Amino acid sequence: RPHTLPAARVARSCPTPPVRAVDLGVVEDSPEALLEKLESVGEVDALVTTGGASMGEKDLLKSVLLRLGFRLDFWRARVRPGSPMSFGHLPRAENDLPVFGLPGNPASAFVTFHVFVAPYLRARLGSARPRGTTVEARTDTALASPPGLTHYFRVRFCDQTAERQSGEPDVTGPAAHAPPRSRPGGPRCTLTGPQGSGLVRSLRDADGLAILPEGVSRVEEGEPVAVLLLPGR
């Protein structure tokens, strides 16, 4: 499933005790099956779902959650890939359950996990840098993004010289800063291939996510970009 790979990576990157992912399995697209599965969720600290998050005929998750008293905090984010994600809380006797509804396409689920879910998990574990680590790299190809979105491109480094910059601000969320200034001789990055949201290979080969923040529509070949490093790579 799309979420299992990033969950395993985050678990390896977190301090002790690590995140333990509980796989609740695949649920058929019916209100009854979804309701039964949601009512059977045990003692967990957060619930992450993939699929059923958009506006199609079979996108039933939100309506079923609302039947359980779900409080929707937001639906849709200004990111690509992964716009139709949601976040809210299910009521509990103590400490309402955070629910992240990620899109079903693999790349969309992967990106929104690292941009939204992983920082939450790290913060819960007391990480000093919950948003992860970014480095500056020059892109080997021009990158373009529609206006009004923060775009995350799956990239790999052309060499292994990228160093984590622990003293620099994080650049991971939709409010990310403009690309930083370049440093001569720094690392270079290139796209892992076609960036369609349904392509799994682009995830397998990725070392990080190159960020074009909202308001930056294009970065030319050779210009610097901020790259969010993926855990475990």
Legacy VTK file of the C-alpha trace (Angstrom):
# vtk DataFile Version 3.0
C-alpha trace
ASCII
DATASET POLYDATA
POINTS 233 float
0.000 0.000 0.000
1.293 3.499 -0.700
1.573 4.487 2.962
3.599 1.500 4.171
6.911 2.535 2.575
7.023 6.053 4.072
5.748 4.745 7.408
8.654 2.319 7.589
11.123 5.057 6.674
9.791 7.411 9.331
9.887 4.643 11.927
13.584 4.085 11.201
14.332 7.804 11.449
12.500 8.488 14.724
14.067 8.315 18.185
13.250 5.447 20.548
10.500 4.402 20.908
9.885 4.360 17.149
6.591 4.628 15.354
4.851 1.268 15.054
2.588 1.106 12.021
-0.518 -1.051 12.502
-1.781 -2.181 9.092
-5.583 -2.330 9.191
-5.809 -3.845 5.721
-7.759 -2.992 2.589
-11.438 -2.082 2.917
-13.977 -2.469 0.134
-15.677 0.648 -1.207
-18.940 0.396 0.694
-20.252 2.534 3.567
-20.947 -0.552 5.673
-17.424 -1.971 5.316
-15.809 1.389 6.024
-17.987 1.963 9.071
-17.184 -1.474 10.467
-13.444 -0.938 9.973
-13.433 2.526 11.531
-15.401 1.321 14.537
-12.862 -1.478 15.049
-9.816 0.820 15.266
-8.061 0.069 18.527
-5.811 2.150 20.759
-3.719 4.105 18.279
-2.320 7.629 18.426
-3.214 8.596 14.849
-5.109 7.110 11.929
-3.780 7.391 8.366
-5.991 6.339 5.468
-5.246 6.236 1.742
-7.896 6.501 -0.940
-11.518 7.568 -0.898
-10.467 11.165 -0.292
-11.561 12.901 -3.498
-14.967 13.577 -5.084
-15.640 10.390 -7.076
-18.649 8.128 -6.707
-16.628 5.689 -4.589
-14.941 8.330 -2.425
-16.976 7.489 0.663
-14.531 8.017 3.495
-15.501 11.537 4.518
-19.243 10.830 4.643
-18.697 7.691 6.741
-16.375 9.518 9.136
-19.007 12.223 9.607
-21.473 9.551 10.739
-19.051 8.828 13.599
-18.913 12.463 14.704
-15.785 13.344 12.742
-14.694 16.998 13.006
-13.157 18.065 9.706
-10.382 20.618 10.208
-9.527 20.982 6.527
-10.054 19.286 3.185
-7.790 19.985 0.208
-4.305 21.441 0.441
-2.503 23.725 -1.995
0.118 21.106 -2.845
0.922 18.914 -5.835
0.738 16.000 -5.855
-1.797 15.324 -3.118
-4.297 18.174 -3.179
-7.404 16.177 -2.098
-6.169 15.283 1.383
-8.013 15.924 4.614
-7.354 16.196 8.322
-9.646 16.112 11.311
-10.468 14.351 14.578
-12.701 11.487 15.652
-14.238 11.936 19.110
-12.954 9.749 21.935
-13.548 9.662 25.651
-9.999 10.967 26.079
-7.835 12.694 23.478
-9.694 12.788 20.163
-8.080 10.698 17.424
-6.244 12.628 14.658
-7.213 11.307 11.218
-5.150 12.006 8.101
-7.027 11.200 4.892
-4.425 10.825 2.138
-5.204 10.465 -1.574
-5.106 7.007 -3.126
-2.551 7.608 -5.876
0.858 6.342 -4.692
2.849 9.541 -5.280
0.111 11.693 -3.747
-0.025 9.502 -0.640
3.773 9.429 -0.429
4.221 13.200 -0.662
1.403 14.126 1.713
2.683 11.582 4.225
6.105 13.230 4.297
4.774 16.797 4.241
1.930 16.445 6.759
1.953 13.118 8.634
5.662 12.556 9.291
6.161 15.993 10.933
3.204 15.272 13.219
4.665 11.899 14.247
8.114 13.360 14.872
6.635 16.179 16.942
4.709 13.658 19.051
8.009 11.845 19.664
9.731 15.037 20.776
11.929 15.604 17.732
13.774 18.918 17.682
13.326 19.035 13.888
9.876 17.594 13.218
9.736 18.921 9.659
12.812 16.964 8.640
15.985 18.169 6.975
16.466 20.129 3.781
19.532 20.689 1.642
20.226 22.978 -1.255
20.899 21.410 -4.653
21.109 22.585 -8.240
18.510 21.037 -10.486
19.638 19.288 -13.668
16.373 20.149 -15.403
13.952 23.052 -15.425
11.034 22.654 -12.997
7.654 24.318 -13.488
4.551 24.523 -11.316
1.037 25.963 -11.728
0.346 29.147 -9.754
-1.067 28.882 -6.258
0.501 25.520 -5.374
3.576 24.214 -3.585
4.970 21.510 -5.857
7.045 18.553 -4.639
9.160 16.786 -7.272
10.665 13.352 -6.605
14.404 13.698 -7.204
17.609 11.769 -6.734
21.054 13.231 -6.220
23.483 13.013 -9.111
26.271 12.438 -6.580
26.424 11.652 -2.879
27.741 15.022 -1.683
24.491 16.317 -0.201
24.977 17.182 3.455
22.257 17.823 5.988
22.163 21.470 7.003
21.114 21.271 10.634
21.445 25.000 11.207
19.139 26.119 8.398
15.360 26.560 8.588
13.091 23.734 7.495
11.364 24.104 4.146
8.712 21.433 3.977
5.152 22.702 4.198
2.910 24.616 1.813
4.308 27.886 3.216
7.864 26.952 2.205
10.320 29.734 1.446
11.677 30.623 -1.986
14.635 28.533 -3.199
17.845 29.393 -1.324
20.895 30.923 -2.930
23.315 28.480 -4.476
26.746 27.493 -3.214
29.435 26.690 -5.803
30.241 23.007 -6.003
27.136 21.905 -4.135
25.094 18.785 -4.884
22.980 18.388 -7.999
19.629 16.677 -8.287
17.580 15.293 -11.141
14.031 14.029 -11.526
13.542 10.323 -10.869
11.524 10.133 -14.086
7.959 11.019 -15.092
6.152 12.647 -12.181
2.637 11.254 -12.614
0.856 10.696 -9.298
0.235 7.020 -10.096
3.871 6.094 -10.788
5.564 3.998 -8.095
9.041 3.876 -9.628
9.489 7.616 -9.081
9.150 6.921 -5.339
11.537 3.970 -5.241
14.425 5.956 -6.702
13.847 9.197 -4.768
16.407 10.635 -2.347
14.267 13.661 -1.612
11.513 16.041 -2.654
12.540 19.196 -4.531
10.260 22.048 -3.481
8.834 24.788 -5.673
6.984 26.922 -3.133
3.772 28.741 -3.836
4.590 31.882 -5.796
7.541 30.326 -7.665
6.309 29.117 -11.041
9.608 28.027 -12.580
13.216 27.192 -11.747
15.665 26.883 -14.622
18.268 24.180 -15.136
21.283 24.803 -12.910
19.412 26.973 -10.418
19.189 26.034 -6.724
16.183 24.404 -5.080
15.463 23.230 -1.557
15.287 19.430 -1.281
13.536 17.728 1.619
15.577 14.619 2.412
13.639 11.383 2.745
14.269 9.328 5.903
16.331 6.207 5.470
17.990 7.333 2.238
LINES 1 234
233 0 1 2 3 4 5 6 7 8 9 10 11 12 13 14 15 16 17 18 19 20 21 22 23 24 25 26 27 28 29 30 31 32 33 34 35 36 37 38 39 40 41 42 43 44 45 46 47 48 49 50 51 52 53 54 55 56 57 58 59 60 61 62 63 64 65 66 67 68 69 70 71 72 73 74 75 76 77 78 79 80 81 82 83 84 85 86 87 88 89 90 91 92 93 94 95 96 97 98 99 100 101 102 103 104 105 106 107 108 109 110 111 112 113 114 115 116 117 118 119 120 121 122 123 124 125 126 127 128 129 130 131 132 133 134 135 136 137 138 139 140 141 142 143 144 145 146 147 148 149 150 151 152 153 154 155 156 157 158 159 160 161 162 163 164 165 166 167 168 169 170 171 172 173 174 175 176 177 178 179 180 181 182 183 184 185 186 187 188 189 190 191 192 193 194 195 196 197 198 199 200 201 202 203 204 205 206 207 208 209 210 211 212 213 214 215 216 217 218 219 220 221 222 223 224 225 226 227 228 229 230 231 232
